[in-house]
Every structure is written in structure tokens, then in C-alpha cells.
Amino acid sequence: MIALSVALTVKKGSSDDDVTPEADWLGMFVAGTSPTRIGGHLKQLTSAAHIAGSPADEATARYVRDQFRAAGIADVAIESYSVLLSYPIHRS
């Protein structure tokens, strides 16, 4: 199973001293949001089934990670976990 972890720290520059306070990144998030942009992400995220552990699930995690990074959130990682998942054998 794939999990996405995000540290909500936005860096303004290349040094660790250039960290944006929480209020600043929240303002950046709200300022960069529009109905059209949300619709585009929603279309991308709902365009295919992404069942836990599937290749589509991994592609979805990569898409979300890349969007966070593009928004300036540098500390984003995809981590894999071994979990017990049961899938139906047939539909009734």
C-alpha cells in the first residue's frame, strides 16, 4: 500500500532559515486556489479507480506529491507499507 506524507513547511529559499510560517503557507494555498484549478485536480483524481495497492494508486500518490512540490511544499515523500488487504473474488 502507498501512503503520502507531507510536512507542511514551505521554504522561501535554499537555507533552513527561510521557512515560511504557517499563516504564510495557508495564505499561499488559498491564493493559489480557484474553482477551475480544483476542478482540474478533481478530474485527474477521479478519472480512474485507484484501489489501494494498485499501480493506479501509486500514480495517484505521485500526482499528489508532484502537485504539493509544485506548490512549494518541499518535504513530501511517498512511502510504501506492507498491509493486509482483502479484495473480493467475485461480485454478487
C-alpha positions as CSV (number, residue, x, y, z in Angstrom):
1,M,0.0,0.0,0.0
2,I,1.2,3.5,-0.8
3,A,1.0,6.4,1.7
4,L,1.7,10.0,1.1
5,S,3.4,12.0,3.9
6,V,3.6,15.8,3.8
7,A,5.4,18.1,6.1
8,L,3.7,21.4,6.0
9,T,6.8,23.5,5.7
10,V,7.3,25.8,2.8
11,K,10.7,27.1,2.1
12,K,11.2,30.6,0.6
13,G,14.8,30.0,-0.2
14,S,17.5,27.4,-0.1
15,S,18.5,27.6,3.5
16,D,16.7,26.2,6.5
17,D,16.4,29.7,7.9
18,D,14.0,30.6,5.0
19,V,11.0,28.7,6.4
20,T,7.6,30.2,5.8
21,P,5.4,30.5,9.0
22,E,2.1,28.5,8.9
23,A,0.0,31.6,8.3
24,D,2.1,32.4,5.2
25,W,1.7,29.0,3.6
26,L,-2.0,28.9,4.4
27,G,-2.4,32.3,2.6
28,M,-0.3,30.9,-0.3
29,F,-2.6,27.9,-0.5
30,V,-5.8,29.9,-0.5
31,A,-4.4,32.5,-3.0
32,G,-3.5,29.7,-5.4
33,T,-6.9,28.1,-5.4
34,S,-9.7,28.6,-7.9
35,P,-12.8,26.6,-8.9
36,T,-11.2,25.8,-12.3
37,R,-8.0,24.5,-10.7
38,I,-9.9,22.4,-8.1
39,G,-12.0,21.0,-11.0
40,G,-8.8,20.0,-12.9
41,H,-7.4,18.2,-9.9
42,L,-10.8,16.6,-9.2
43,K,-11.0,15.4,-12.8
44,Q,-7.5,13.9,-12.6
45,L,-8.0,12.2,-9.2
46,T,-11.4,10.7,-10.2
47,S,-10.5,9.7,-13.8
48,A,-9.7,6.1,-12.9
49,A,-10.2,3.7,-10.0
50,H,-7.2,3.8,-7.7
51,I,-7.7,0.8,-5.4
52,A,-5.2,0.6,-2.5
53,G,-2.0,-1.2,-3.6
54,S,-2.7,-0.9,-7.3
55,P,-0.5,0.8,-9.9
56,A,-3.2,3.4,-10.3
57,D,-2.9,4.1,-6.5
58,E,0.8,4.7,-6.9
59,A,0.2,7.0,-9.9
60,T,-2.3,9.0,-7.8
61,A,0.2,9.3,-4.9
62,R,2.9,10.6,-7.4
63,Y,0.4,13.1,-8.9
64,V,-0.5,14.5,-5.4
65,R,3.2,14.6,-4.4
66,D,4.1,16.4,-7.6
67,Q,1.3,19.0,-7.0
68,F,2.5,19.7,-3.5
69,R,6.1,20.1,-4.7
70,A,5.0,22.4,-7.5
71,A,3.2,24.5,-4.9
72,G,6.5,24.9,-3.0
73,I,6.0,22.3,-0.3
74,A,9.4,20.7,-0.4
75,D,9.2,17.9,2.2
76,V,6.8,15.4,0.5
77,A,7.5,11.7,0.4
78,I,5.8,8.6,-0.8
79,E,6.2,5.7,1.5
80,S,5.2,2.0,1.0
81,Y,3.7,-0.1,3.7
82,S,3.0,-3.8,3.8
83,V,-0.6,-4.3,4.9
84,L,-3.2,-7.0,4.8
85,L,-5.8,-6.1,2.1
86,S,-8.6,-8.3,1.1
87,Y,-10.2,-8.0,-2.3
88,P,-13.4,-9.5,-3.4
89,I,-13.1,-12.6,-5.6
90,H,-16.4,-12.0,-7.4
91,R,-19.4,-9.7,-7.4
92,S,-22.8,-10.9,-6.3
